Amino acid sequence: MKVVVQLLTALSTPLLYRFLGPSKYGDYAFLLSVFAIYMIFVSSGVTDGVRKFLAEDRNDANWSEHVVGFYFRLAIGLAAVGAFLLILAARLGIVDRAFGDGFAIYFYALAALVVTAQFRDYARKTLMGFGLERYSEPLKILDTVAFIVVAVPLAYVGVGVMGVLAGHLVASLLVAVAGLTIVNRRVPLTCLSSTPTERFPRKQMLTFNTMSIVLVFLLMSLYHIDIVMLQRFRTSADVGNYKAALTLAEFLWFVPLAIQTVFVHSTSELWSQNRRRKISKLASRATRYTFLLTAVMAVGLAALADVAVPIYFGDEAVPAIEPLLLLLPGALGFALARPILAVSQGKGNLRYPIAATGVAALLNVVLNAALIPRYGMHGAAVATSIGYGTMFVCHCWSARRVGFDPLADARLARAALTTVLAAGPIIALATVITNPWLALAVVPPVGFVIFVGFALLVGALDSSEPFEILSVFPDPIGSRAAAIQVSFEGEGDEDGETRSWLQSLLFVAGLSLFVSGLALGILGTGIQSLLP
């Protein structure tokens, strides 16, 4: 389901940028950043709480009804307060003084969105608490599809930012109604007026997840504070182009999410068994695979930035190319931190993960405040990239304090060497191919093969590991890759000789590719001039 949502988002984002233009898209990005941070305090305690306590399914009489009713009342109260505060800020002129004239009208729309988004998230998390993911997950797709169906046409006909916000309103309202209807079939929503017994753990429910809310707030500040601060010091067009660069850089995070699902999903059970060595092995392999897969994507995106950005967002997004290149190293660091953070959360003690994230978030705020007024979106990109990269360093420290080593088999030096060696030929290839569509068709697959070759050559990957990764794919790819993996792993004493021969062969091929890449990079212009 996540893949479908990300694919739909990837398809709709450039349309919104093109139809709104950089300036209005910047206003829209700023509003979403403010809203995302604001909603942490409105909904986090409700959504996570209702999911946790419903899943406990205690033997108390009418436990589910009381939990649903308690959090439903809390959701209504927090949504009402949240919407009222936004309306008050707009009416008193606080919004215009803080962010400039013309934003107050948008905050009225955000106030309505607070209410609809609150019940959308409450409904989905309640269904998840009941174990009804077969309903909650399709609702995410419904939310995305409904938003696109409403927002994109309204943006196209010139309604502007308000039309896109209307898309969010309609989509969240639709999901909230559908979700609450399903919830009502399981537990009648008349439980809103039910009164639990004195033994009902109200205080525990109110204070639950406080540490998680702090962690989410720190993470969200890393995602959004640069957009908010850039809006304060630069034009909306700069914000729009910077958001375009961020969007492309954040595509790299799809990889660690996929790896996290494969390698890290079982760590909660391993923590309960105190199997720290197994956890370190899983975490370090996840770190290594994340580094390699994210790095090859980052190198490819950097090589094709001049081509990909105008094709994806349009010619008006050309100013986003330089911020994108500045963001890529930090996006790689953040990608490495994500699986490590997930393993740490699996233990349940958030003290050290919060401290690590807090250091990165504070550094991010300080650097953005220092660099944005002088350097604009380039300063924001540098500050955010450093903040993102610091996440990896800080969470490596946090992991050791929690009780596992994410670098045990990470092979960071070899992975970095792979990236450096492969970057030359890949960038040279992208430089030589002047046809943009041909470059997009040729560079990614050829670059991936080059990268994997160097990874095997320097030992960042073992010979069987590429097939281990492919074995999780659907058949026929998965079954064939698994068979090849078994054959590699079953070679026994011959494995060392075979690997030595394979690495020698790859060394010659890799060196040839590297030299060829340098030659193409130097002589590319001359070669192109000889072509018809």
C-alpha positions as CSV (number, residue, x, y, z in Angstrom):
1,M,0.0,0.0,0.0
2,K,2.9,2.4,0.8
3,V,4.3,1.8,-2.6
4,V,1.0,2.7,-4.3
5,V,0.7,5.9,-2.2
6,Q,4.3,6.9,-3.0
7,L,3.8,6.2,-6.7
8,L,0.6,8.3,-6.8
9,T,2.3,11.1,-4.9
10,A,5.3,11.0,-7.2
11,L,3.0,11.3,-10.2
12,S,0.9,14.2,-8.8
13,T,3.7,16.3,-7.3
14,P,5.2,17.6,-10.6
15,L,1.6,18.4,-11.8
16,L,1.0,20.6,-8.8
17,Y,4.3,22.3,-9.2
18,R,3.6,23.0,-12.9
19,F,0.0,24.2,-12.4
20,L,0.7,26.3,-9.3
21,G,4.1,27.7,-10.4
22,P,7.1,28.0,-8.1
23,S,5.7,30.8,-6.0
24,K,2.3,29.4,-5.2
25,Y,3.9,25.9,-4.8
26,G,6.2,27.5,-2.3
27,D,3.3,28.9,-0.3
28,Y,1.6,25.5,-0.4
29,A,4.8,23.7,0.8
30,F,5.1,26.3,3.6
31,L,1.5,25.8,4.8
32,L,1.9,22.0,4.8
33,S,5.1,22.3,6.9
34,V,3.4,24.5,9.4
35,F,0.4,22.1,9.5
36,A,2.5,19.0,9.9
37,I,4.3,20.4,12.9
38,Y,1.1,21.8,14.4
39,M,-0.8,18.5,14.1
40,I,1.8,16.6,16.2
41,F,0.3,18.3,19.3
42,V,-3.2,17.9,18.1
43,S,-3.3,14.2,17.0
44,S,-0.3,12.2,18.1
45,G,-1.5,11.4,21.6
46,V,-4.9,10.4,20.2
47,T,-3.9,8.2,17.2
48,D,-1.1,6.3,18.8
49,G,-3.0,5.8,22.1
50,V,-6.2,4.4,20.6
51,R,-4.2,2.0,18.5
52,K,-2.2,0.7,21.4
53,F,-4.9,0.3,24.0
54,L,-7.4,-1.2,21.6
55,A,-4.8,-3.8,20.6
56,E,-4.4,-4.8,24.3
57,D,-8.0,-6.2,24.3
58,R,-8.2,-6.4,28.1
59,N,-10.8,-8.5,29.9
60,D,-12.5,-5.4,31.4
61,A,-16.2,-5.1,30.6
62,N,-16.8,-3.0,27.5
63,W,-13.1,-2.3,27.2
64,S,-13.1,-1.5,23.5
65,E,-16.2,0.7,23.8
66,H,-14.6,2.7,26.6
67,V,-11.3,3.1,24.7
68,V,-13.0,4.2,21.5
69,G,-15.3,6.6,23.4
70,F,-12.4,8.1,25.5
71,Y,-10.2,8.9,22.6
72,F,-13.1,10.0,20.4
73,R,-13.9,12.6,23.1
74,L,-10.3,13.6,23.3
75,A,-10.0,13.9,19.5
76,I,-13.0,16.2,19.4
77,G,-11.7,18.4,22.2
78,L,-8.1,18.7,20.7
79,A,-9.4,19.3,17.2
80,A,-11.7,22.1,18.5
81,V,-9.0,23.8,20.4
82,G,-6.5,23.4,17.5
83,A,-8.9,24.9,15.0
84,F,-9.9,27.7,17.3
85,L,-6.3,28.7,17.9
86,L,-5.6,28.9,14.2
87,I,-8.7,31.0,13.6
88,L,-7.7,33.3,16.4
89,A,-4.2,33.7,15.1
90,A,-5.6,34.7,11.7
91,R,-8.3,37.0,13.1
92,L,-5.8,38.9,15.4
93,G,-3.3,39.5,12.6
94,I,-0.7,37.3,14.1
95,V,-0.4,35.2,10.9
96,D,0.1,38.2,8.6
97,R,2.7,39.8,10.9
98,A,4.6,36.5,11.2
99,F,4.4,35.3,7.6
100,G,3.3,38.2,5.4
101,D,0.1,39.5,4.0
102,G,-2.3,37.1,2.3
103,F,-1.7,34.0,4.5
104,A,-4.5,34.5,6.9
105,I,-7.1,33.1,4.5
106,Y,-5.1,29.9,4.2
107,F,-5.0,29.5,7.9
108,Y,-8.8,29.5,8.0
109,A,-8.7,26.6,5.6
110,L,-6.0,24.9,7.8
111,A,-8.4,25.3,10.8
112,A,-11.0,23.2,8.9
113,L,-8.3,20.8,7.9
114,V,-7.4,20.3,11.5
115,V,-10.8,18.9,12.2
116,T,-11.1,16.6,9.1
117,A,-7.5,15.4,9.4
118,Q,-8.0,14.6,13.1
119,F,-11.0,12.3,12.4
120,R,-9.3,10.8,9.4
121,D,-6.3,9.7,11.4
122,Y,-8.4,8.7,14.4
123,A,-10.6,6.5,12.2
124,R,-7.6,4.8,10.5
125,K,-5.7,4.2,13.8
126,T,-8.8,2.8,15.5
127,L,-9.2,0.3,12.7
128,M,-5.6,-0.6,13.1
129,G,-6.1,-1.1,16.8
130,F,-8.9,-3.6,16.0
131,G,-6.5,-5.4,13.6
132,L,-8.5,-4.3,10.6
133,E,-5.6,-3.3,8.3
134,R,-7.6,-4.6,5.4
135,Y,-9.7,-1.4,5.8
136,S,-7.2,1.1,7.2
137,E,-4.6,0.6,4.5
138,P,-7.0,1.0,1.5
139,L,-8.2,4.2,3.2
140,K,-4.7,5.6,2.7
141,I,-5.0,5.1,-1.0
142,L,-8.5,6.6,-1.0
143,D,-7.1,9.6,0.7
144,T,-4.4,10.1,-1.9
145,V,-6.6,9.4,-4.9
146,A,-9.4,11.7,-3.6
147,F,-6.8,14.5,-3.0
148,I,-5.4,14.1,-6.5
149,V,-8.8,14.0,-8.2
150,V,-9.8,17.3,-6.5
151,A,-6.6,19.2,-6.1
152,V,-5.0,18.7,-9.5
153,P,-8.0,19.9,-11.6
154,L,-8.5,22.9,-9.3
155,A,-4.8,23.8,-9.6
156,Y,-5.0,23.5,-13.4
157,V,-8.0,25.8,-13.7
158,G,-6.3,28.5,-11.6
159,V,-7.9,28.2,-8.2
160,G,-4.4,28.1,-6.7
161,V,-3.3,27.2,-3.2
162,M,-6.8,27.3,-1.9
163,G,-7.9,24.7,-4.5
164,V,-5.1,22.3,-3.4
165,L,-6.1,22.8,0.3
166,A,-9.6,22.0,-0.7
167,G,-8.3,18.7,-2.1
168,H,-6.9,17.9,1.3
169,L,-10.2,18.9,3.0
170,V,-12.4,16.8,0.7
171,A,-10.0,13.8,0.8
172,S,-9.7,13.8,4.6
173,L,-13.4,14.3,5.1
174,L,-14.2,11.4,2.8
175,V,-11.7,9.1,4.6
176,A,-13.0,10.2,8.0
177,V,-16.6,9.4,7.1
178,A,-15.8,6.1,5.5
179,G,-13.5,5.1,8.4
180,L,-15.8,6.1,11.2
181,T,-18.6,4.2,9.4
182,I,-16.6,1.0,9.5
183,V,-15.6,1.7,13.2
184,N,-19.3,2.2,14.0
185,R,-20.0,-1.4,12.7
186,R,-17.5,-2.7,15.2
187,V,-18.2,-0.4,18.1
188,P,-21.2,1.9,18.1
189,L,-20.1,5.5,18.2
190,T,-22.7,6.2,20.8
191,C,-20.0,5.1,23.2
192,L,-19.0,8.7,23.0
193,S,-21.3,9.3,25.8
194,S,-20.5,6.2,27.8
195,T,-18.8,6.7,31.2
196,P,-16.0,4.2,32.2
197,T,-15.6,2.9,35.7
198,E,-13.1,4.5,38.1
199,R,-10.6,1.7,37.3
200,F,-10.4,2.9,33.7
201,P,-6.7,4.1,33.2
202,R,-7.4,7.7,32.2
203,K,-4.2,9.1,33.4
204,Q,-2.1,6.4,31.7
205,M,-4.0,7.0,28.5
206,L,-3.4,10.7,28.6
207,T,0.3,10.5,29.4
208,F,1.0,7.5,27.2
209,N,3.4,8.1,24.3
210,T,4.8,11.4,25.6
211,M,8.3,10.4,24.7
212,S,7.2,9.2,21.3
213,I,5.5,12.6,20.7
214,V,8.8,14.3,21.6
215,L,10.7,12.1,19.2
216,V,8.1,12.7,16.4
217,F,8.3,16.5,17.0
218,L,12.1,16.4,16.7
219,L,11.9,14.4,13.5
220,M,9.3,16.6,12.0
221,S,11.4,19.7,12.8
222,L,14.2,18.2,10.7
223,Y,11.7,17.7,7.8
224,H,10.0,21.1,7.9
225,I,11.9,23.8,9.8
226,D,14.0,24.7,6.8
227,I,10.8,25.4,4.8
228,V,9.3,27.5,7.5
229,M,12.5,29.6,8.0
230,L,13.1,30.0,4.3
231,Q,9.6,31.4,3.9
232,R,10.5,34.0,6.5
233,F,13.6,35.3,4.7
234,R,13.2,34.6,1.0
235,T,10.5,34.7,-1.7
236,S,7.8,32.0,-2.2
237,A,9.4,31.1,-5.5
238,D,12.6,30.2,-3.6
239,V,10.6,28.1,-1.2
240,G,8.9,26.3,-4.1
241,N,12.1,25.4,-5.9
242,Y,13.7,24.4,-2.6
243,K,10.8,22.1,-1.9
244,A,11.1,20.6,-5.3
245,A,14.8,19.8,-4.5
246,L,13.7,18.3,-1.2
247,T,11.1,16.1,-2.8
248,L,13.6,14.6,-5.2
249,A,16.2,14.1,-2.4
250,E,13.6,12.4,-0.2
251,F,12.9,9.8,-2.9
252,L,16.1,8.2,-1.6
253,W,14.4,7.3,1.6
254,F,12.2,4.7,-0.1
255,V,15.1,2.3,0.0
256,P,15.7,2.3,3.7
257,L,12.0,1.9,4.3
258,A,12.0,-1.2,2.1
259,I,15.1,-2.6,3.8
260,Q,13.7,-1.8,7.2
261,T,10.6,-3.9,6.4
262,V,12.8,-6.9,5.4
263,F,15.5,-6.8,8.0
264,V,14.2,-4.9,11.0
265,H,10.6,-5.9,11.5
266,S,11.5,-8.7,13.9
267,T,13.7,-6.8,16.3
268,S,11.0,-6.2,18.9
269,E,10.8,-10.0,19.4
270,L,14.6,-10.3,19.4
271,W,14.9,-7.6,22.1
272,S,12.4,-9.5,24.3
273,Q,14.8,-12.5,23.9
274,N,17.8,-10.4,24.6
275,R,19.5,-11.6,21.4
276,R,21.8,-8.6,21.0
277,R,24.3,-10.2,18.7
278,K,21.6,-11.2,16.3
279,I,20.2,-7.6,16.5
280,S,23.6,-6.2,15.7
281,K,24.0,-8.5,12.8
282,L,20.6,-7.5,11.3
283,A,21.1,-3.8,12.0
284,S,24.6,-3.7,10.5
285,R,23.5,-5.5,7.4
286,A,20.6,-3.2,7.0
287,T,23.0,-0.3,7.4
288,R,25.3,-1.7,4.7
289,Y,22.5,-2.5,2.2
290,T,21.0,1.0,2.9
291,F,24.3,2.7,2.2
292,L,24.9,0.8,-1.1
293,L,21.4,1.1,-2.5
294,T,20.9,4.7,-1.4
295,A,24.4,5.7,-2.6
296,V,23.8,4.3,-6.1
297,M,20.5,6.2,-6.3
298,A,22.2,9.4,-5.0
299,V,25.0,9.1,-7.6
300,G,22.5,8.5,-10.4
301,L,20.4,11.4,-9.3
302,A,23.4,13.7,-9.1
303,A,24.6,12.6,-12.5
304,L,21.2,13.1,-14.1
305,A,20.1,16.2,-12.1
306,D,20.5,18.6,-15.0
307,V,18.2,16.3,-17.0
308,A,15.8,14.9,-14.4
309,V,14.8,18.1,-12.7
310,P,13.5,20.0,-15.8
311,I,11.8,16.9,-17.1
312,Y,10.1,16.1,-13.8
313,F,9.2,19.6,-12.6
314,G,9.6,21.7,-15.8
315,D,12.1,24.4,-16.8
316,E,11.0,26.7,-14.0
317,A,12.6,24.3,-11.5
318,V,16.1,24.6,-12.9
319,P,17.1,26.7,-9.8
320,A,16.4,23.6,-7.7
321,I,19.3,21.7,-9.2
322,E,22.1,23.1,-7.0
323,P,20.1,22.8,-3.7
324,L,19.4,19.2,-4.8
325,L,23.1,18.4,-5.2
326,L,23.8,19.9,-1.8
327,L,21.0,17.9,-0.1
328,L,22.0,14.5,-1.5
329,P,24.9,13.8,1.0
330,G,22.6,14.6,4.0
331,A,19.8,12.5,2.5
332,L,22.2,9.6,2.4
333,G,23.1,10.1,6.1
334,F,19.4,10.3,7.1
335,A,18.7,7.2,5.1
336,L,21.4,5.3,7.1
337,A,19.9,6.6,10.4
338,R,16.4,5.4,9.7
339,P,16.9,1.6,10.2
340,I,19.1,2.2,13.2
341,L,16.4,4.4,14.8
342,A,13.8,1.7,14.0
343,V,15.9,-1.0,15.8
344,S,16.3,1.3,18.8
345,Q,12.6,2.0,19.0
346,G,12.0,-1.8,19.0
347,K,13.5,-2.0,22.5
348,G,11.0,0.6,23.8
349,N,13.5,2.9,25.6
350,L,13.5,6.2,23.7
351,R,15.9,8.1,26.0
352,Y,18.9,7.8,23.8
353,P,17.1,8.0,20.4
354,I,15.5,11.3,21.6
355,A,18.8,12.6,22.7
356,A,20.5,11.7,19.4
357,T,17.6,13.2,17.3
358,G,17.6,16.3,19.6
359,V,21.3,17.0,18.9
360,A,20.7,16.8,15.1
361,A,17.5,18.8,15.3
362,L,19.2,21.6,17.3
363,L,22.1,21.7,15.0
364,N,19.7,21.9,12.0
365,V,17.8,24.8,13.5
366,V,21.0,26.7,14.4
367,L,22.6,26.2,11.0
368,N,19.4,27.1,9.1
369,A,19.0,30.3,11.2
370,A,22.6,31.2,10.4
371,L,22.7,30.4,6.7
372,I,19.3,31.1,5.3
373,P,19.3,34.9,5.8
374,R,22.6,35.2,3.9
375,Y,22.5,32.3,1.4
376,G,18.8,31.6,0.9
377,M,17.9,28.2,-0.3
378,H,21.5,27.2,-0.8
379,G,22.1,27.9,2.8
380,A,19.0,25.9,3.8
381,A,20.3,23.0,1.7
382,V,23.7,23.0,3.3
383,A,22.2,23.4,6.8
384,T,19.7,20.6,6.3
385,S,22.2,18.3,4.7
386,I,24.5,18.7,7.7
387,G,21.6,18.1,10.1
388,Y,20.5,15.0,8.2
389,G,24.0,13.7,8.1
390,T,24.5,14.3,11.8
391,M,21.5,11.9,12.4
392,F,23.6,9.0,11.3
393,V,26.5,9.8,13.6
394,C,24.3,10.5,16.6
395,H,22.2,7.4,16.2
396,C,25.3,5.2,15.9
397,W,26.2,6.6,19.4
398,S,22.6,6.0,20.5
399,A,22.6,2.5,19.2
400,R,25.6,1.5,21.3
401,R,24.0,3.0,24.4
402,V,20.8,1.1,23.7
403,G,22.8,-2.1,23.3
404,F,23.6,-3.0,19.7
405,D,26.3,-2.2,17.1
406,P,24.9,-1.0,13.8
407,L,28.4,-0.9,12.3
408,A,29.5,-4.5,13.1
409,D,29.2,-5.6,9.5
410,A,28.5,-2.3,7.8
411,R,31.7,-2.1,5.9
412,L,31.4,1.7,5.6
413,A,34.9,2.2,4.2
414,R,34.3,-0.3,1.4
415,A,30.9,1.1,0.7
416,A,32.3,4.6,0.5
417,L,35.1,3.3,-1.8
418,T,32.5,1.7,-4.0
419,T,30.6,5.0,-4.3
420,V,33.7,6.9,-5.2
421,L,34.9,4.4,-7.8
422,A,31.5,4.0,-9.4
423,A,30.7,7.8,-9.4
424,G,33.3,8.5,-12.1
425,P,32.0,6.2,-14.9
426,I,28.3,6.9,-14.0
427,I,28.7,10.7,-14.1
428,A,30.9,10.5,-17.3
429,L,28.2,8.3,-19.0
430,A,25.5,10.8,-18.1
431,T,27.7,13.7,-19.4
432,V,28.4,12.0,-22.8
433,I,24.7,11.2,-23.5
434,T,23.3,14.5,-24.5
435,N,19.8,13.3,-25.4
436,P,17.9,13.6,-22.0
437,W,15.5,10.8,-22.6
438,L,18.2,8.4,-23.8
439,A,20.2,9.4,-20.7
440,L,17.3,8.5,-18.4
441,A,16.9,5.2,-20.2
442,V,20.6,4.2,-20.2
443,V,22.3,5.6,-17.2
444,P,20.2,4.1,-14.3
445,P,20.5,0.4,-15.4
446,V,24.1,0.7,-16.6
447,G,25.1,2.7,-13.6
448,F,23.5,0.1,-11.3
449,V,25.5,-2.7,-12.9
450,I,28.7,-0.7,-12.6
451,F,28.0,0.1,-9.0
452,V,27.3,-3.6,-8.1
453,G,30.4,-4.6,-9.9
454,F,32.6,-2.3,-7.9
455,A,30.8,-3.3,-4.7
456,L,31.7,-7.0,-5.3
457,L,35.2,-6.0,-6.3
458,V,36.1,-4.1,-3.1
459,G,34.1,-6.5,-0.9
460,A,31.3,-4.2,0.1
461,L,29.0,-7.1,-1.1
462,D,29.6,-10.8,-0.9
463,S,29.0,-12.7,-4.1
464,S,25.7,-14.2,-2.8
465,E,24.3,-11.1,-1.3
466,P,22.9,-9.5,-4.5
467,F,20.8,-12.6,-5.0
468,E,19.7,-12.6,-1.4
469,I,18.3,-9.2,-1.9
470,L,16.6,-10.2,-5.2
471,S,15.2,-13.3,-3.5
472,V,12.6,-11.2,-1.7
473,F,11.1,-10.1,-5.0
474,P,8.0,-11.9,-6.4
475,D,8.5,-15.0,-8.6
476,P,10.0,-15.8,-11.0
477,I,12.8,-13.4,-10.0
478,G,12.7,-14.3,-6.3
479,S,12.8,-18.1,-6.7
480,R,15.6,-18.0,-9.3
481,A,17.6,-15.6,-7.2
482,A,17.2,-17.8,-4.1
483,A,18.5,-20.8,-6.1
484,I,21.6,-18.9,-7.2
485,Q,22.1,-17.6,-3.7
486,V,22.1,-21.2,-2.3
487,S,24.6,-22.3,-5.0
488,F,27.0,-19.5,-4.0
489,E,26.6,-20.2,-0.3
490,G,27.1,-24.0,-0.8
491,E,30.4,-23.8,-2.5
492,G,32.3,-24.5,0.7
493,D,36.1,-24.7,0.3
494,E,35.9,-23.7,-3.3
495,D,34.2,-20.4,-2.4
496,G,37.4,-18.6,-1.5
497,E,39.1,-19.6,-4.8
498,T,36.0,-18.8,-6.8
499,R,35.6,-15.4,-5.1
500,S,39.3,-14.6,-5.7
501,W,38.9,-15.4,-9.4
502,L,35.7,-13.5,-9.6
503,Q,37.2,-10.5,-7.9
504,S,40.2,-10.6,-10.1
505,L,38.0,-10.6,-13.2
506,L,35.9,-7.8,-11.8
507,F,39.0,-5.8,-11.0
508,V,40.1,-5.9,-14.6
509,A,36.5,-5.0,-15.8
510,G,36.1,-2.4,-13.1
511,L,39.4,-0.7,-13.9
512,S,38.5,-0.7,-17.5
513,L,35.2,0.9,-16.8
514,F,36.8,3.4,-14.5
515,V,39.5,4.4,-17.1
516,S,36.8,4.4,-19.9
517,G,34.6,6.6,-17.8
518,L,37.4,9.1,-17.2
519,A,38.2,9.1,-20.9
520,L,34.6,9.6,-21.9
521,G,34.3,12.4,-19.4
522,I,37.3,14.2,-20.8
523,L,36.7,13.5,-24.4
524,G,32.9,13.4,-24.4
525,T,32.5,16.7,-26.2
526,G,34.8,15.6,-29.0
527,I,33.1,12.3,-29.3
528,Q,29.7,14.0,-29.5
529,S,30.9,16.3,-32.3
530,L,31.8,13.3,-34.4
531,L,28.3,11.8,-34.1
532,P,25.7,12.6,-36.9
